[in-house]
Amino acid sequence: MTADRLTILHVYPRQMGVSGDRGNVAALVRRAEAADIATEVVEYAPGDVLPTTADVVLVGNGPLSAMRSLGPDVARIGAPLREFAVAGIPVVAVGGGFDLATKQVVPTEGAPIDGFGVFDARAVRGAERRVNYFVLETRYPLLPGASTRLAGFEDHAARIELGEGVQPFADVVSGGGNQAGAPVEGAVSGTSFGTHTQGPILPLNPQLTDAVLAAATGRVGRDYTPDAERTATIDRYAREARATIDRYVDKAFKRIA
């Protein structure tokens, strides 16, 4: 964070940004600015020079074909992204971006794809396809008093195998999640998290956006305090959307054969 400006690094927005993932960027920008924190969004494309620092990193959803095409670049920037996460910079990886942020993506056909390795996990394709409304109880550290209940959507056919001792992002209330035994979803590593929750997840769940911003600002010694009055309208929209998901979650189709 330089001169009170929060730098948001959006990795592969064209290749891994097919599910409204710019909405996650917009949520961070709007809530930060409501707390009088200026922001700068830096988009990283394959072959660019990766910034030497950032305050938040986002990787969005994308298809297996994009992951394959990005292979050499993923290998090039994997170590710096891991270093960001170790330094406490929140890396938020969603959908296919979560798969790519694990150590390896194992497709149903063809060679495995090496990931960034931010999370000690691997994504194995070929699991039952889950297309659901998604309701979770997150384990990611939120601000005091914030609701741990999250809502969104999932659409994936991956089994996430977590490494020993890796904490999941959430416990599943309704949906498929990691599909690897226990009813859990995603992964957490320090202040970073990966999940298949779409929607996009951050606009739907402002308390999670606040937690990411608090982690980002806290590491540089600045407090983050949400301004409920300035975010009242978008908070109301998010509550209404989550309430709709809660109302219809048991009526939603659960799987595709």
N, C-alpha and C positions, 0 to 999 in steps of 0.2 A: 504494500500500500504506500504509494508515493504522494506526498503533498496532499494527504487526505483524499486521495482518489483510489477507488477500489478497481483493480484490474480483473476483468472476467475473461478468461481464455476459453474460447469456443473451438474445440478441436474437430476438424473435418465436418464443418456445417453442411457442405454440399453432399458428401458421401454418406455421412452418418447423421442425418437430420430429416428423416422422412416422416416423422410422426408428430409434427408440431413442436419439435424440440426447441425452436427459437422462443417458444412460450416460456420455457424454463429460464432462458436468458432474460427475457422481458420481466419475469417475476422478480428476479434478483435486482435488476436495474430499478424497477419501480419502487420496491420496498426499501432499498438502500437510499434512494433519493428522498423518500418520505421521511427518512431518519436523518436527512441533511448530509448524506454521504454521496459525493459525486462518484460516477462510475465511468470506466472506459472498457468497451468491449473489443477484444482483439480476436480476429478469426484466423485460425491456423489451417492452411491447406497443405497437401502433400508437397514436399520439397522446399517449403518455406524454412526460414531460420526460426527455430522455436525460441520464444522469449526466455530469458534466463530466470525470470520470476513471474509470478502471478499471485492473485489472492484467492481466486476460485477457478477451477477447471471443469468444463462440462464436455461430455461426450454423449451424443445422442444415438438414436436408433438407426439401424441400417441393415441391408440384406447381406447374406453370406458372400455374394458376388463382390460387394464393395470391400468386405474384409479381405478377400483374396487379393484384390487389386492393390490394397494398401500395405500388403505384407512387408516390402522393403522399408517403407517409411515407418511402419509400426516398430520394426526392429531398431530403427535409428533413434526414435524419440522415446522408446520404452523406458530406458534408464532415467532420463531426466524427469519423466512423469512420476516414476516411482520415488525419486528423490523429493519431488514436490510433496507427495503424500506423506513421506516420512517426516518432512519438515513441518507438517501440520496444515498444509494448504489443502482445503477440501477439494477432492476430485469426485465429481458427481457423474456417474456413468449409468445410462438408462437404456433398457432394451438391448439391442444388438451391441450398443456401446458398452454395456455391462459385460456381455460375453467377451468383447474385445479387450476389456480391462482385466480379465482373468489371465492366468498363465497360458492357457491353450483352449482353442475352440476345436472340437472334434466333430467334423461333419459326418453325415451318413455315407458319403462317398468322397473319395479323394483324400489327400494328405491333410493332417491336422494343421491348423493355422496358429502360429505363435501370437500371443497377445501381449499387452503392455506389462502384465504381471503386477499391477497395482494390488490385486486381490489374490491371495493364495487359494485359488480355486480353478476349476476348469469347467467349460460349458460343453456338454455332450449333446449334440443334436440327435433327433430321432425319438425323443420322448413323446408322450401323448400331447397333441396340440391343445393348448388351453386358450380359450377365447372367453373372457369373463369380465364382468364387473369384479373389482378386486377390493377387499376390505382387509386391513392389516392393523396390528398393534406394533408400532415401531419400537425398536430398541436403541435407535439413534438418539443421542442425548439432546433433548429439547430444552428450551428456556423454562424456568420454574413456572409451574401451573399450566403449561401447555398440554393440550390433549394429545395423547399418544396414538389416537385412532386416525388412520389415514384411509383414503379412498382413491380409486383410480380404475384403470383397466389393464388387463394383461392379454397379450396375443403372441404366444411363442410356443416352440416345441423343443425346448432345451431342458436338460437336467443339469442343475448346478451342483457340482461336487465340491464341497468346501474342504479346505485343508484342516488338519487337526488344530483345534483351538480357535478357529475363525468364528467370529460371532456373526450370526445372520442379521440382516437389516431389520427384520420384523418377524413376528409370529402371524400366521395366516388365520384370519377369521373366516373368510370366504374366498375361494380361488385355488389355484394350483400351486403357485410358488415354485420353489426349487425342484420339486418332484423327485427328491432323493431320500425319501424316508420320512423324517420329521416334517410336520407342517410349518415350515419356515420359508422365508423369502429373502433373497439377496444376500449381501455381505457387507460388513463394516470393517474398515481398517483405519484406526485412529479417527480422524474427522472426515474421512472419505467414505462414501457408500456407493454400492451398485445395486440396481434393482430392475426388474422387468415392468415396474409400475409406470404406465403411461397416463396420458390424460390432457395435457402434460402434468406431471406429478407436482411441480412446485406451485403453479397457479392454483391447483385444486386444494393444496394443503399449505396454507401460508405459514403455519407454525413450523413446518419443515424448512421453508425458505428462511425464516427468522433464525433457525438453528444454524444453518449454513453460514449466514451472514455474521452471526455471533462468533462462530469458529474462525471465520476469515479475519474479522477485525480484532478478535481477542489475541490472536498470535502476534499482533503488532502493537499490543497494549492499548487498544482503543475499545471503549464500550459501545455496544450496539443496543439501542432501546427502540423497539417498534413504536411508531406513532399511530395508535389505534384510531384517532380521529381522522388522520389523513388517509388511512387505508380502509376506512369503514365500508365504502361502497364495494371495493373488490373483495373484501373479507365476506361481505354478505353474499355476493355471487358465489364464492367458494363454498360457504356453508350450505347454500341452497343446492348446489351441484352435488355435494357429498350426501346431503339428505336424500336426494333423488336416488343416488346409488344405493344407499342403505335400504330405501323403500323397495327397490326392485331387484336387489342382488339375488334373492332366492328364486326369482322368476327367469333369470338370465340363463342362456344356454351355457353349458359348462365345458363342453369338449367337442372337438371335431375328429372323427375317426380317420 
